[in-house]
Amino acid sequence: MSNKRLLDCGASDFVLMDKTALLYAIRASEGRVLVSETIAITEPLLNNVTNAELAASQGADILLINMFDSDNPQIKGMPENTPPEQLLHTLQRLTGRIIGVNLEAVDPEFTSAHDDIWKMKPGRAATAENARKMVAMGAKILVLTGNPNNGVSNRALGLAIAEIRDAVGDSAVVITGKMHGAGVVRESGAAIISEEDVAWFSEQGADIVLIPAPGTVPGMSQQKVASLIASAHRKGVLAMTAIGTSQEGADVNTLRQIALMSKMAGADLHHIGDTGYMGIALPENILAYSIAIRGVRHTYTRVARSIHR
């Protein structure tokens, strides 16, 4: 397969992409790749259309599925006759996009009992077995991160990288980092990630380091994020800025500001979170973010290009 920018890739390109080709396509797009996260288990905004499909319709290149349980696979809004083990493959076929899933690295030292929607399940843990299952189901990207209050630490994330890298080899891109404290208060705010964490994640085998977008976590200024991204690039890995603090539900002007600050900081990929209301960013914010980082030509091309191309 010839080397192409992700901007120029269609569904047939994505199906054939291995890790090397996907990383090249992202790097060659020069900060113009949009990742939209949606929640698998909440009712979709449009009733019988998945939130992931809605995100794709607004310009998302990569669809990240949160709270997808490998022991009990479900994505609300998918065709009812879809076999559970075919959900991710089918979603890729329906959307013509790259599909990723979250895995959570819970640190025993910080495990806390809670019973809200984010409650941890074994099928979402960042283990070798779950990683292999997710890849077999169709995930091309594994994001090691944490949902609120689940006790995910940078130490646990780093240890999980090596185990998962050994398990899946080069069959998936591994992204690692936290969008918020994830239940570890001492790793929140400006202390959420350090240059040492960035170096360790890369040495453990991460392909991309996840860093909160400027303006999303207290203390994460454009300058600080730029410094962390520069550290990642020096280590030879890419960086994804992330909005995981519900600002995906803020006004459009705020999203444009975050988008431009992230690009100025050096982001290779831009992530937008899953709880504008609950389950997906506000659709108009996905579109506005896409236009801010690459203009209408590439945004409308992504939206309009047939999945049969």
C-alpha positions in Angstrom: 0.0 0.0 0.0 1.4 3.4 -0.9 2.0 5.9 1.8 -0.9 8.3 2.1 -2.0 11.1 4.4 -4.9 10.1 6.6 -6.6 13.1 5.2 -6.6 11.4 1.8 -7.6 7.9 2.9 -11.0 6.3 2.3 -12.7 3.3 3.8 -10.8 0.8 1.6 -7.5 2.3 2.7 -8.4 2.1 6.4 -9.4 -1.6 6.0 -5.9 -2.4 4.7 -3.9 -0.3 7.1 -1.4 -1.9 9.5 0.2 0.0 12.4 3.0 1.3 10.4 0.8 2.7 7.6 -1.6 4.2 10.1 1.1 6.0 12.1 2.6 7.3 8.8 -0.8 8.5 7.7 -1.3 10.4 11.0 2.1 11.9 11.0 1.8 13.0 7.3 -1.5 14.8 8.1 0.4 17.4 10.1 -2.0 17.9 13.0 -5.2 17.5 11.1 -6.6 14.2 12.4 -9.7 14.2 14.6 -10.6 11.4 17.1 -14.2 11.5 18.4 -15.0 9.4 21.5 -18.5 8.0 22.1 -19.9 5.8 24.9 -21.0 2.3 23.9 -23.6 1.7 26.6 -25.7 4.9 26.6 -28.7 5.4 24.5 -27.7 7.1 21.3 -28.7 10.7 20.6 -30.5 9.7 17.4 -32.3 6.6 18.8 -31.5 4.0 16.1 -28.2 5.5 14.8 -25.1 4.9 16.9 -23.3 7.9 18.4 -20.2 6.8 16.5 -22.0 7.1 13.2 -23.2 10.6 14.2 -19.6 11.5 15.1 -18.4 10.2 11.7 -21.0 12.4 9.9 -19.5 15.5 11.5 -16.0 14.9 10.3 -14.3 12.5 12.7 -11.6 10.4 11.2 -11.2 7.9 14.1 -14.0 6.6 16.2 -13.0 5.8 19.8 -15.5 3.6 21.7 -15.5 4.1 25.5 -16.9 1.5 28.0 -16.9 -1.3 25.4 -16.8 -4.5 27.5 -15.0 -7.4 25.9 -16.9 -9.8 28.1 -20.3 -8.3 27.2 -19.9 -6.5 23.9 -22.6 -4.0 23.1 -22.9 -0.7 21.3 -26.3 0.9 21.6 -27.9 1.7 18.2 -26.2 -1.0 16.2 -28.4 -3.3 14.0 -30.0 -5.8 16.3 -28.8 -8.8 14.4 -25.1 -8.0 14.8 -23.2 -10.8 16.5 -21.5 -9.4 19.6 -18.0 -10.4 18.4 -18.6 -8.6 15.1 -19.7 -5.2 16.5 -16.4 -3.3 15.9 -15.9 -4.9 12.5 -19.5 -4.0 11.6 -19.1 -0.4 12.9 -16.0 0.0 10.7 -18.0 -1.3 7.7 -20.9 1.1 8.4 -18.8 4.2 9.0 -15.7 3.6 6.8 -13.5 4.8 9.7 -10.7 3.6 11.9 -12.1 2.1 15.2 -10.4 2.3 18.6 -11.4 1.2 22.1 -10.5 2.3 25.6 -8.9 0.0 28.1 -8.4 1.0 31.8 -5.4 0.4 33.9 -6.6 0.4 37.5 -4.0 0.7 40.2 -4.8 -1.5 43.2 -3.5 1.3 45.5 -6.2 3.6 44.3 -9.2 1.3 43.6 -12.4 2.8 45.0 -15.9 1.4 45.3 -18.5 3.4 43.5 -21.6 2.5 41.6 -22.1 5.2 39.0 -22.1 4.7 35.2 -18.3 4.6 35.1 -18.0 1.6 37.4 -15.2 -0.6 36.3 -15.8 -4.0 34.7 -13.2 -6.8 34.1 -13.8 -6.8 30.4 -12.6 -3.1 30.2 -9.3 -3.7 32.1 -6.0 -3.1 30.3 -4.9 -6.7 30.2 -3.2 -8.8 27.5 -6.3 -11.0 27.2 -8.7 -8.1 26.7 -6.3 -6.4 24.3 -6.2 -9.5 22.1 -10.0 -9.8 22.2 -10.4 -6.2 21.2 -8.0 -6.5 18.2 -9.7 -9.7 17.1 -13.1 -7.8 17.2 -11.7 -5.1 14.9 -10.0 -2.5 17.0 -7.0 -0.9 15.2 -6.3 1.4 18.1 -6.1 0.7 21.9 -6.2 3.7 24.2 -5.0 3.0 27.7 -6.6 5.5 29.9 -9.2 5.8 32.7 -12.8 6.8 33.4 -13.7 9.0 36.4 -13.1 7.6 39.9 -11.7 4.3 38.7 -8.2 4.7 40.3 -6.1 4.7 37.1 -2.5 5.8 37.8 0.4 6.6 35.4 2.3 3.8 37.0 -0.5 1.3 36.2 -0.7 2.7 32.7 3.0 2.3 32.1 3.0 -1.3 33.3 0.0 -2.2 31.1 1.7 -0.9 28.0 4.4 -3.5 28.0 2.0 -6.3 28.7 -0.3 -5.2 25.9 2.5 -4.5 23.5 3.7 -8.0 24.0 0.2 -9.4 23.5 -0.8 -7.6 20.3 2.6 -6.9 18.7 2.2 -4.6 15.8 -1.5 -5.4 15.2 -2.7 -2.2 16.9 -1.6 1.3 17.7 -1.2 1.9 21.4 -2.1 5.3 22.9 -1.5 6.0 26.6 -2.3 8.7 29.0 -5.0 10.3 31.2 -7.5 13.0 30.2 -8.3 13.8 33.9 -7.3 12.5 37.3 -9.3 9.2 36.9 -9.6 8.8 40.6 -6.0 9.6 41.6 -6.1 13.1 43.0 -2.3 13.5 43.3 -2.1 12.9 39.5 -4.6 15.7 38.5 -4.3 19.3 37.5 -0.8 20.3 36.4 0.6 17.0 37.9 -1.5 14.8 35.6 1.5 13.9 33.5 5.2 14.8 33.6 8.0 14.6 31.1 9.2 11.5 32.9 5.9 9.9 32.4 6.0 10.7 28.7 9.5 9.2 28.4 8.4 6.1 30.3 5.3 5.5 28.3 7.4 5.7 25.1 10.0 3.3 26.5 7.4 0.8 27.5 6.1 0.7 23.9 3.4 3.4 23.5 3.1 4.7 19.9 1.2 7.8 20.9 1.1 9.7 24.3 -2.2 11.2 25.4 -1.9 14.7 26.9 -4.8 16.8 28.1 -5.5 19.6 25.6 -4.6 23.2 26.7 -7.4 24.7 28.8 -9.0 21.4 29.8 -7.2 20.5 33.0 -6.2 23.2 35.5 -2.6 24.2 34.9 -2.4 22.6 31.4 -1.4 25.8 29.6 -0.5 25.9 25.9 3.1 26.3 26.9 3.1 23.3 29.3 1.4 21.0 26.8 3.8 22.2 24.1 6.7 21.2 26.3 5.2 17.7 27.0 4.5 17.2 23.3 8.1 18.2 22.4 9.3 15.5 24.9 7.2 12.9 23.1 8.5 13.9 19.7 12.1 13.7 21.0 11.3 10.1 22.0 10.1 9.4 18.5 6.4 9.0 19.4 3.3 11.0 18.5 1.1 13.0 20.8 -2.7 13.3 21.0 -4.3 16.1 22.9 -7.6 15.2 24.6 -10.7 16.9 25.8 -11.9 14.7 28.7 -13.3 17.3 31.0 -16.9 17.6 29.5 -15.9 20.8 27.6 -16.9 18.9 24.5 -20.3 20.3 25.7 -19.1 23.9 25.8 -19.9 26.6 23.2 -18.4 26.4 19.8 -16.0 29.3 20.3 -14.4 27.5 23.3 -13.9 24.4 21.2 -12.3 26.4 18.4 -9.9 28.0 21.0 -9.0 24.6 22.4 -8.4 23.3 18.8 -6.1 26.1 17.9 -4.2 25.9 21.2 -3.7 22.2 20.7 -2.4 22.7 17.2 0.0 25.4 18.3 1.2 23.1 21.1 2.1 20.5 18.4 -0.7 17.9 18.6 -0.5 15.1 15.9 -4.1 14.0 16.7 -6.9 15.8 18.4 -9.4 14.0 20.6 -12.8 15.3 21.6 -14.7 13.6 24.4 -17.9 11.7 24.9 -20.1 13.7 27.3 -21.4 16.8 25.7 -24.6 15.6 27.2 -24.0 11.9 27.8 -22.5 9.6 25.2 -21.1 12.0 22.5 -19.7 15.5 22.1 -22.2 18.1 20.9 -22.3 17.3 17.1 -21.8 20.9 16.2 -18.6 20.9 18.3 -17.1 17.9 16.4 -17.8 19.8 13.1 -16.4 23.1 14.4 -13.3 21.4 15.8 -12.7 19.7 12.4 -13.0 22.9 10.5 -10.8 24.8 13.0 -7.8 22.4 12.5 -8.2 21.7 8.7 -10.8 23.9 7.1 -14.0 23.1 5.2 -12.3 21.3 2.2 -10.9 18.5 4.2 -13.8 18.4 6.6 -16.4 18.1 3.9 -14.3 15.6 2.0 -14.2 13.4 5.1 -18.0 13.8 5.5 -18.9 13.4 1.9 -16.5 10.6 0.8 -18.5 7.4 0.2 -17.7 4.4 2.4 -17.6 2.4 -0.8 -14.5 4.2 -2.0 
